[in-house]
Amino acid sequence: MKMKIKRWQAVAVWKWDLPDEDDVCGICRNVFDGCCPDCKSPGDDCPLIWGQCSHVFHMHCLLKWLEQESSRGQCPMDRRPFVAASA
Amino acid sequence: MLNIMSLKKKKAEEGAQAGGSGGKKKASSSQLRLQKDMDKLPSTLKLTFPDANDLHNFRLTIRPDEGFYKGGTFEFTFTVGTGYPHDAPKVKCSQKIYHPNIDLEGNVCLNILREDWKPVLNIHSVLVGLQYLFLEPNADDPLNKEAAEALRQNRKNFESNVYRSMRGGNVGSTTYDNVLGK
C-alpha cells in the first residue's frame, strides 16, 4: 500500500520549566502555566519572572506589586530585595 | 463546526447585552483571588456575606475558645478593595471592646494589615492573625494605651478588666459593649 500525505498539521505543547508543573503564582494563585488575571492567554504574552531568591511569579503580578511603594522592592515571599535572576 | 460557531455568536451577544445592562459583570482579578481564599475555617471563625454576590464585603465573627476573651463574640467588617491582593483588606471591629490592639473606633493594629502586608498573604492569614490577637494581646504595639498598660503591669488586673468589659461594664471612664450575647 502506498500512501501520499496531502496535508498535515503540526501540534505542539509547551510548558514553563518548573520543578512542579501544578505550582501556582503566590500572588494571583493561578497556575504558572495559566496567565495572570489581567491577561487572556498564557505564554510569551504573560511570562514568568524568577528572582535570585528562587521565587517565581507571573511577571505582571510581581511588577504590579513592585510598583507599589509599600512593597519596598521586596520579594513577597521572603521580603528580601527582589532581584530578577538572569536567565 | 457550524454549531460551535453559532454558540460562540450567541455567547458574544449575551456578553454584549450583559455589558450594556450591567447585569453579569466580568469577574475582577481581586474577585477571582478572593474565591480562592475562602477555604475551610476553624470553628471559632465564621464569615457571613450580607450580599451573596459581593465577595468584597463581608463580616467575620470570632468566638475565642481560650484565653482572656473566651466566651465573647467579636464582630469585624472586611472591605476588600479591587487592588487586592496587592493592597491589604480593610478590617474594622464593629464593637467597642477593651483590647490593647483595637481602639475604641474599632481600628485594628495588626502588622499584616499595615506595613507587613504582601500579596502572597490571603484572607485566611488575616483571620488567623485576628484570632491570635484575642489569644495573645500584644502590649508592645498598642492602640488602646490604657489596656496595654494594664496588660504589661498586671495580667490578673487586665484579665478582670477584660471580664468586666465583655459584660458591658466600665473600665476607667469608658463603657464597653456587651459581647457575651448570641
Contacts between the chains, C-beta under 8 A, distances in Angstrom:
chain1	res1	chain2	res2	distance
A	26	B	119	7.4
A	26	B	120	3.8
A	27	B	85	6.2
A	27	B	86	7.8
A	27	B	119	4.4
A	27	B	120	6.2
A	28	B	29	6.6
A	28	B	32	7.4
A	28	B	33	6.0
A	28	B	85	7.5
A	29	B	33	6.0
A	29	B	36	4.6
A	29	B	37	7.9
A	29	B	122	7.9
A	30	B	32	7.8
A	36	B	29	7.7
A	37	B	28	7.8
A	37	B	29	3.2
A	37	B	32	5.3
A	37	B	33	7.3
A	38	B	29	6.1
A	61	B	119	7.3
A	64	B	86	5.6
A	65	B	86	5.6
A	65	B	118	7.6
A	65	B	119	5.3
A	68	B	86	6.0
A	68	B	87	7.8
A	70	B	115	7.4
A	70	B	117	6.9
A	71	B	118	7.6
A	74	B	118	7.7
A	76	B	118	4.2
A	76	B	119	5.2
A	76	B	120	4.5
A	77	B	118	8.0
A	77	B	120	5.8
A	79	B	118	7.3
